[in-house]
Amino acid sequence: MKSDRFTPTFSKDDVAVLADTYDDGSRAACHDGEASRHSEIDHSVKSDMMASSDGKTGGDKIAINCTTRPLNELCAINCNFADQPLQGLSTPVRDFISSSIAPATKRAYAADLAVYEASGREIPSSPQDVAEYLAEKAGIYAVATLRRHLATISKAHRAIGARDPVKSELIASTMRGIRRTFGVAQRQAKALLRDDLFATLDKLGERPKDARDRALLLLGFATAMRRSELVALDVADVKFVTNGMLVTIRRSKTDQEAQGRTIAVPFGRTRHCPVATLKDWLELAERREGPIFVYIDKHGNLSSWRISGEAVSHVVKTRIAAAGYDPILFSGHSLRAGFATSAAQAGASTHKIRQVTGHRSDASLARYIRDADLFADSAAARVL
């Protein structure tokens, strides 16, 4: 039986949320031609975009025709309640269920489902349907992207209590074949190492935007924050202490219950001190409360609006280009990877690095330490 037709409507910014939600450098981890898809829904969906409610093309809202069930049913149900319908539940219960998943994640689910259903398939699907979808998209999307699509399809089926086709051996075999054919290696965003960061900072001037970007780059590097965490910081989240400053992350991608964690940032021993630089920015901007990093117009006027995750990537690319580096290789995630790699090169233990990055295991940290040890004590160096 076909599912109820639903037309999700969300802003143009929401369409680009995939890059924020899967904030792991994936914009640089694609096959050729796929990178552009991280900032918009798949080309096959574009033709299915409709105008906003005012009936005019180019409105502030985009509607996408698909046959998914309502988002609160597909995306907001905790999978621990796989077969529990929303009908008959009180408003408070529905609200709590809805808040069990971050809004950005819900929008990402919706975008993934829109791509899937634009291929002519719908929820619920058979294992054969999903396998054909994988075969159709293999070589177009990176293996990691296909895995993410499978996770969304699986979530959608569990949310409505339908049999999960993703768990079938057919899907497992299909994915094994795709991995063997196309490989799983990803081209990750290049790590912005300490010396390269300093060279970039040395090119900055004294304008308000320079002061903001200097603080953003140094703080992002020193705390190894994801860009979504960096832009979410408020003045109240930073406490200046005798040895430096304490920065509290209220919520992160891996901390959806907002337990929070605090990162200690000591005074720097070099010409670029993250503590002093942040103090200078807050004083210049007269920021006493609210977001730390705000938009600045071309005339140098400061707003009260919090910058976006995309703005962090823009700052990194713009500033790195001004210093003579290739901006294509870098993203907002380069700060996080750069800290982990630089710290490893400096001899910091993985335990100490994880205290900053928040990784729960050495295995999860390993992919962030970009080639730090490839030349260290190389076997080839001993024989050549």
C-alpha positions in Angstrom: 0.0 0.0 0.0 1.4 3.4 -0.9 2.3 5.8 1.8 0.5 9.2 2.2 1.8 12.0 0.0 3.7 14.6 1.9 5.3 17.8 0.6 8.0 19.0 3.0 8.7 22.7 2.8 11.9 24.1 4.1 14.2 27.1 3.4 17.0 27.2 0.9 19.4 27.2 3.8 17.9 24.0 5.0 18.6 22.3 1.6 22.3 22.9 2.3 22.1 21.5 5.8 23.6 18.1 4.9 27.1 19.6 4.9 26.4 20.9 8.4 24.8 17.8 9.8 27.5 15.5 8.5 30.2 17.9 9.5 33.2 15.7 9.0 34.9 17.2 6.0 32.6 15.3 3.7 32.5 18.3 1.3 36.0 17.3 0.3 35.3 13.6 0.6 33.4 13.0 -2.6 33.9 11.6 -6.0 34.5 14.2 -8.8 31.2 16.1 -9.4 29.6 15.1 -6.2 30.8 17.9 -4.0 28.2 20.3 -5.4 25.5 18.0 -4.2 26.3 18.6 -0.6 25.0 22.1 -0.9 21.8 21.3 -2.8 19.5 18.3 -3.3 20.5 15.9 -6.1 20.0 17.2 -9.6 17.1 14.9 -10.2 15.3 16.6 -7.4 15.8 20.1 -8.7 13.3 19.5 -11.5 10.8 18.6 -8.8 11.2 21.8 -6.8 8.1 23.9 -6.7 7.6 27.5 -5.9 6.7 28.7 -2.4 3.2 29.3 -1.2 3.1 32.6 -2.9 3.2 30.7 -6.2 6.3 32.5 -7.5 9.6 31.0 -8.5 12.5 32.0 -6.3 10.6 32.5 -3.1 12.1 32.1 0.3 10.8 28.6 0.6 11.3 25.5 -1.5 8.8 22.6 -1.6 9.8 19.2 -2.8 7.3 16.7 -4.0 7.8 13.3 -2.5 5.7 10.5 -1.1 7.2 10.4 2.4 5.0 10.3 5.5 5.0 13.4 7.7 8.4 14.4 9.0 7.3 14.0 12.7 6.4 10.4 12.0 9.4 9.5 9.8 12.1 11.6 11.5 11.1 12.4 15.1 10.3 9.0 16.5 13.1 7.5 18.6 14.0 4.2 17.1 13.6 2.6 20.5 9.9 3.0 19.9 10.0 1.5 16.5 6.4 0.5 16.1 4.7 3.2 18.3 2.3 5.4 16.3 1.9 9.1 17.1 -1.9 8.9 17.0 -3.5 9.3 20.4 -0.3 10.6 22.1 -0.6 13.8 24.1 1.0 17.0 23.0 3.8 17.0 25.6 4.8 13.4 24.5 4.7 14.4 20.9 6.9 17.4 21.7 9.4 15.3 23.6 9.5 12.8 20.7 10.0 15.6 18.2 12.9 17.0 20.3 14.7 13.6 20.5 16.5 14.4 17.3 18.2 17.7 16.4 16.3 19.9 13.9 19.3 19.8 11.5 19.2 16.0 11.5 15.5 16.0 10.7 16.1 18.2 7.7 18.9 16.0 6.6 16.7 13.0 6.8 14.1 14.8 4.7 16.7 15.8 2.1 18.0 12.2 1.8 14.5 10.8 1.5 13.7 13.4 -1.2 16.6 12.2 -3.2 15.6 8.6 -2.7 12.0 9.2 -3.7 13.0 11.4 -6.7 14.5 8.2 -8.1 11.0 6.8 -8.4 10.9 4.8 -5.1 9.0 5.4 -2.0 8.7 4.3 1.7 8.1 1.5 2.5 10.4 -0.2 0.0 11.5 -3.7 -0.6 15.1 -4.9 -0.4 15.1 -5.1 -4.2 14.0 -1.5 -4.5 16.9 -0.3 -2.3 19.4 -2.6 -4.1 18.4 -1.1 -7.4 18.8 2.4 -6.0 22.3 1.6 -4.8 23.3 0.2 -8.2 21.9 3.3 -9.9 23.8 5.7 -7.6 27.1 3.7 -7.3 29.9 5.6 -8.9 27.9 8.8 -8.7 27.8 9.1 -4.9 30.8 8.2 -2.7 30.4 5.0 -0.7 30.2 7.0 2.5 27.2 9.0 1.1 25.4 5.8 0.1 25.9 4.4 3.6 24.3 7.6 4.9 21.4 7.2 2.5 20.9 3.7 3.8 20.9 4.9 7.4 18.1 7.4 6.5 16.1 4.7 4.6 16.5 2.4 7.6 15.4 5.1 10.0 12.3 5.8 7.9 11.2 2.2 7.9 11.7 1.7 11.6 9.9 4.9 12.4 6.7 3.7 10.8 7.1 0.1 12.0 7.8 -1.3 8.6 10.2 -4.1 7.9 13.7 -2.7 7.4 15.0 -3.6 3.9 18.4 -2.3 4.7 19.1 -5.2 7.1 18.7 -7.8 4.3 21.6 -9.8 2.9 20.8 -8.5 -0.5 21.7 -5.0 0.6 24.8 -6.2 2.4 26.0 -8.0 -0.6 25.3 -5.1 -2.9 27.2 -2.7 -0.7 30.2 -5.1 -0.5 30.3 -5.2 -4.3 30.1 -1.4 -4.5 32.9 -1.1 -2.0 35.1 -3.6 -3.9 34.4 -1.9 -7.2 34.7 1.8 -6.2 36.7 1.6 -3.0 36.0 3.4 0.2 38.9 5.8 0.4 37.7 9.4 0.9 39.4 12.6 -0.1 39.2 14.5 3.2 39.6 18.2 3.8 43.2 19.0 4.1 44.4 19.7 7.7 45.3 23.3 8.4 48.5 22.7 10.3 49.8 25.1 12.9 52.5 26.8 10.8 50.1 27.2 7.8 47.6 28.7 10.2 50.1 31.1 11.5 51.1 32.1 8.0 47.4 32.7 7.3 47.0 34.8 10.4 50.0 36.9 9.6 48.2 38.1 6.4 45.3 39.6 8.4 44.9 43.3 9.0 43.3 45.3 11.7 39.8 45.8 10.4 36.8 44.4 12.5 36.4 41.5 10.1 40.1 40.7 10.4 39.8 40.7 14.2 36.8 38.4 14.1 38.4 36.0 11.6 41.6 35.9 13.6 39.7 35.0 16.8 37.5 32.5 14.9 40.5 30.7 13.2 42.6 30.5 16.4 39.7 29.5 18.7 38.5 26.9 16.1 42.0 25.5 15.9 42.8 25.6 19.7 39.5 23.8 20.6 39.3 21.5 17.6 35.6 22.4 17.4 33.3 21.4 14.6 32.1 24.4 12.8 28.6 23.9 14.1 29.9 24.0 17.7 32.1 27.1 17.0 29.2 29.2 15.6 27.0 28.1 18.5 29.3 29.7 21.1 27.9 32.5 23.3 29.9 34.9 25.4 28.6 33.1 28.5 30.3 29.9 27.3 33.8 31.4 27.8 35.3 31.9 31.2 38.7 33.6 31.4 40.8 32.2 34.2 44.4 32.5 35.5 45.9 29.9 33.2 43.9 30.8 30.1 40.2 30.2 29.4 37.6 27.5 29.7 35.3 27.0 26.8 32.0 25.1 27.3 30.4 23.3 24.4 26.7 23.1 25.3 25.7 20.6 22.6 27.5 18.8 19.8 26.9 16.2 17.1 27.8 13.4 19.4 26.1 15.0 22.4 22.5 15.4 21.4 21.3 15.3 25.0 23.3 18.5 25.7 25.3 17.1 28.6 28.1 19.5 27.5 31.8 19.5 28.0 34.5 22.0 28.8 37.8 22.6 27.0 40.8 24.2 28.7 42.7 26.6 26.4 46.0 27.8 27.9 47.7 31.0 27.1 49.7 30.6 23.9 53.5 30.5 23.9 53.8 31.9 20.4 52.9 35.2 18.7 49.4 34.0 18.2 47.6 33.4 21.5 44.0 32.2 21.2 43.1 33.7 24.6 44.4 37.2 24.0 43.0 37.1 20.4 39.5 36.3 21.6 39.7 38.9 24.4 40.7 41.5 21.8 37.8 40.6 19.5 35.2 40.7 22.4 36.4 44.1 23.5 36.5 45.5 19.9 33.0 44.1 19.2 31.7 45.1 22.6 30.3 41.6 23.0 28.9 41.2 26.5 26.3 38.6 25.7 24.9 36.6 22.9 26.8 35.0 20.0 30.6 35.4 20.0 30.9 35.4 16.2 28.5 37.7 14.3 28.1 38.9 10.8 29.9 42.1 9.7 28.9 44.0 6.6 31.2 45.3 3.9 31.4 48.7 5.7 32.6 47.0 8.9 29.4 47.4 10.8 28.7 44.6 13.2 25.3 42.9 13.4 23.9 40.8 16.3 23.3 37.9 14.0 25.2 34.7 14.6 27.3 33.5 11.7 26.5 30.1 10.1 28.6 27.0 9.6 28.9 27.8 6.0 30.4 31.2 7.0 33.2 29.4 8.8 34.1 27.5 5.7 34.0 30.7 3.7 36.4 32.4 6.2 38.8 29.5 6.1 38.8 29.3 2.3 39.0 33.1 1.8 41.8 33.6 4.4 43.8 30.6 3.2 43.6 31.8 -0.4 44.9 35.2 0.7 47.9 33.5 2.2 48.7 31.7 -1.1 47.2 28.3 -0.4 44.7 26.4 -2.6 41.3 27.0 -1.0 39.8 24.0 -2.8 41.7 21.7 -0.5 40.4 23.2 2.7 37.1 23.5 4.5 35.8 24.6 7.9 36.7 21.1 9.1 40.4 21.8 8.4 40.8 23.6 11.7 39.7 20.5 13.7 41.9 18.1 11.6 44.7 20.6 11.8 44.8 20.7 15.5 44.7 16.9 15.8 47.5 16.4 13.3 49.6 19.2 14.6 49.3 18.0 18.2 50.2 14.4 17.1 53.3 15.8 15.3 54.3 17.7 18.4 54.2 14.4 20.4 51.0 14.9 22.3 49.4 11.6 23.4 46.1 10.5 21.8 44.5 10.7 25.3 45.4 14.4 25.6 44.3 15.1 22.0 41.0 13.4 22.7 40.5 15.6 25.7 40.3 18.5 23.3 38.6 17.0 20.3 36.0 15.0 22.3 36.6 11.7 20.4 35.6 8.7 22.5 38.3 6.4 21.2 41.7 6.3 19.5 40.1 4.6 16.5 37.7 7.5 15.9 40.5 10.0 16.4 42.8 8.2 14.0 41.2 9.5 10.8 41.6 13.0 12.0 45.4 12.7 12.3 46.2 13.2 8.6 49.4 11.4 7.7 51.1 12.7 10.8 53.2 9.5 11.3 53.8 8.5 7.7 57.4 9.8 7.7 58.1 9.3 11.4 60.6 6.5 11.7 59.9 5.4 8.2 61.2 1.9 7.3 62.2 3.2 3.9 64.4 5.8 5.5 66.4 3.1 7.2 67.3 1.3 3.9 67.5 4.0 1.3 
